[in-house]
Amino acid sequence: MNELPRVDTRSEELPRDLNELLESVALLPPEHRFRLSPLLDRVVESTKRRRRILCLVQEALSQLRLDMKYLMFDLEATRRERDAYRDRLES
């Protein structure tokens, strides 16, 4: 009965070390594997959750940078319009 851990082991989502650990635990005798499997599942889920959070933070930062560029462009355009209006009033 060589049952693998219940976690999804897609290599693009998990670090190489964690994949190696999953493979090593899968080779253990059943009594040891069943004791370690729930702990390993929690580690894998925690790793995936951290990766999702990191991606969300990176996306939020990218959006913030883009929003700041738009705001700076709008500020400069508003300043130019103000200066042009002031020049017209003074002349």
N, C-alpha and C positions, 0 to 999 in steps of 0.2 A: 504494500500500500504506500506508494510514493506520491502522496498528494502534495501539490504545490500550495504555498500560501494563498489566501483569498484575495490578495491585493492585485491591482492592475499593474503590471510591470513594464509599461511602455517606456523604453529607454530614453525617449526625448523628454519625458517628464521628470524622471528621477536621476539623481547623480549616479555616476558609475559605481562609486563605493556602495551605495545603497542597493543597487542591482546585484553587485557581487555578494552582499550580505544575504539578499533574498535567495540567491542561488545556493549559497552555502547552507542556509537553514533548510532549504528543500531537500538537501542530501542527508540531513540528520535522521536518526531513527525516529519513528513516529512519536514516542513518548516525549522526546525532547522538542521535536518540531511543534507539537500541539501546545506545549508550554510557552514556547517563544513566539508562536504565530500571532497571538493577540497583541503582544507588545510590539512586534514588528509592524503589524497593521496600523497601530497608532502612530508609529514613527513615520510610516509612509504617508498617512493622511495628513499629519502635521507638515511634512515636507511639501506636499502638494498645496496645502492651504497657504503656506508661506510664499510659495511660488506665485499663486494666484494673487495674493495681496501685493507682492512686488510688482507684478504686471499692472495691476490697477493703479498703483502709485506712479509707476512710470508713465502710464497713459495720462493720468491727471496732470503730471508735471509737463508733459508735452503739450497738453491742451492749455495749461497756464502760460507756457512760453508763447504759444500762438496768440492767445488772448492779449498778452502784454504787447506783442508786436502790433496788433491791431489798435490797441489803445494808444501806443506811442505815435502811430501814423495819424490817428484821429486828433491827438493833441497837437501835433505839428501842423496839420491842416487847419485846425481851429486857430492857432496862433497866427498863421499866415493870413487867414480871413480877417482876424482882428486887426492885424497891422495894416492890411489893405484898406479896411473900413476907416481906420484912424487916419491914414494918409489922405483918403478922400474927404474926410471931415475937415482936416486942417488946410486943404487947398481950396 
